[in-house]
Structures are given as C-alpha cells and as structure tokens.
C-alpha cells in the first residue's frame, strides 16, 4: 500500500476495531499493555501496524503465543470482501 493509503487506513474503523480486539485479548489473558497504531514504511510499501508495549513480564513462549493468537484473530475478523492486506504487529518488552 502507498503511504497515502496507509494514512487513510490508520484512522479507519477497521483499524479501530483491530486495536479494540487486541485490547480485549490482552484483558482476557491478564496482560497489561499499551497499544499504539502507526505506519511502517519500507521499500516494499507502507503498512499500518499496532505496536504493543507489554508491561506484564512474559517469557518468549508467551510472547509467541500472544503474537499467534492475535494474528489469527485479526485474520478471522477481516471482512472476506476486502482485498487481503499485510498485517503487522510489533511487540516491545
């Protein structure tokens, strides 16, 4: 996606729903985290990302589990009529 498309997607209802879903998962798993949306730009294009600043101490296995479950939930929640887009999630310990 272009940077301009990413700017539009950053404030979209879909992005707000994705952040709300990530917060719900954190709450259900007892994880305290601050979530921030942003744009990651690379030579291949731009992506809208959700940055997770995890406050709860977690080990690497738990972190992998969180990334897997959140990625799966995002894919399951995506509308099937939309073209696929790259989902990116960043974790800060």
C-alpha positions as CSV (number, residue, x, y, z in Angstrom):
1,X,0.0,0.0,0.0
2,X,1.2,3.5,-0.6
3,X,1.9,5.9,2.3
4,X,-1.2,7.9,1.5
5,X,-3.3,4.7,1.6
6,X,-1.8,3.8,4.9
7,X,-2.6,7.3,6.3
8,X,-6.2,6.7,5.4
9,X,-6.2,3.2,6.9
10,X,-4.6,4.4,10.1
11,X,-7.8,6.2,11.2
12,X,-10.2,3.7,9.7
13,X,-13.0,1.9,11.5
14,X,-11.2,-1.4,10.7
15,X,-8.0,-0.2,12.4
16,X,-10.0,0.9,15.5
17,X,-11.7,-2.5,15.6
18,X,-8.4,-4.2,15.4
19,X,-7.0,-2.2,18.3
20,X,-10.1,-2.9,20.3
21,X,-9.8,-6.7,19.6
22,X,-6.1,-6.6,20.7
23,X,-7.1,-4.9,23.9
24,X,-9.8,-7.4,24.6
25,X,-7.4,-10.3,24.1
26,X,-4.9,-8.7,26.4
27,X,-7.6,-8.2,29.1
28,X,-8.8,-11.8,28.8
29,X,-5.3,-13.1,29.2
30,X,-4.4,-10.8,32.1
31,X,-1.8,-8.9,30.0
32,X,-1.2,-5.2,30.7
33,X,-0.1,-3.4,27.5
34,X,-0.3,-0.1,25.8
35,X,-1.3,-0.2,22.2
36,X,-0.4,2.4,19.6
37,X,-1.2,2.5,15.9
38,X,1.3,3.7,13.4
39,X,2.7,3.4,9.9
40,X,5.7,1.3,9.0
41,X,7.3,2.4,5.7
42,X,9.7,0.2,3.7
43,X,10.9,-0.1,0.1
44,X,8.1,-2.5,-0.5
45,X,5.4,0.0,0.6
46,X,3.7,1.1,3.8
47,X,1.8,-0.9,6.4
48,X,-0.4,0.1,9.2
49,X,0.9,-1.5,12.4
50,X,-0.2,-1.9,16.0
51,X,2.7,-1.5,18.4
52,X,2.3,-3.4,21.7
53,X,4.2,-2.1,24.7
54,X,3.7,-5.0,27.1
55,X,4.0,-4.1,30.7
56,X,3.4,-7.5,32.1
57,X,6.5,-9.7,32.3
58,X,6.2,-12.5,29.8
59,X,8.6,-15.2,28.6
60,X,9.4,-15.8,24.9
61,X,6.9,-18.7,24.7
62,X,4.1,-16.5,26.0
63,X,5.1,-13.7,23.6
64,X,4.9,-16.1,20.7
65,X,1.5,-17.3,21.8
66,X,0.2,-13.7,22.1
67,X,1.5,-12.9,18.6
68,X,0.0,-16.1,17.2
69,X,-3.4,-15.7,18.8
70,X,-3.7,-12.0,17.9
71,X,-2.6,-12.7,14.3
72,X,-5.2,-15.5,14.0
73,X,-7.9,-13.3,15.5
74,X,-7.1,-10.5,13.1
75,X,-7.3,-12.8,10.1
76,X,-10.6,-14.3,11.4
77,X,-12.1,-10.8,11.9
78,X,-11.1,-9.5,8.5
79,X,-14.0,-9.0,6.1
80,X,-13.8,-11.5,3.3
81,X,-14.9,-9.0,0.8
82,X,-11.9,-6.8,1.3
83,X,-8.6,-7.5,-0.5
84,X,-6.0,-9.1,1.7
85,X,-3.6,-6.7,3.3
86,X,-0.5,-7.2,5.2
87,X,-0.9,-7.2,9.0
88,X,2.0,-6.2,11.1
89,X,2.3,-6.3,14.8
90,X,5.3,-5.1,16.9
91,X,6.0,-6.1,20.5
92,X,8.1,-4.1,22.9
93,X,9.1,-5.7,26.2
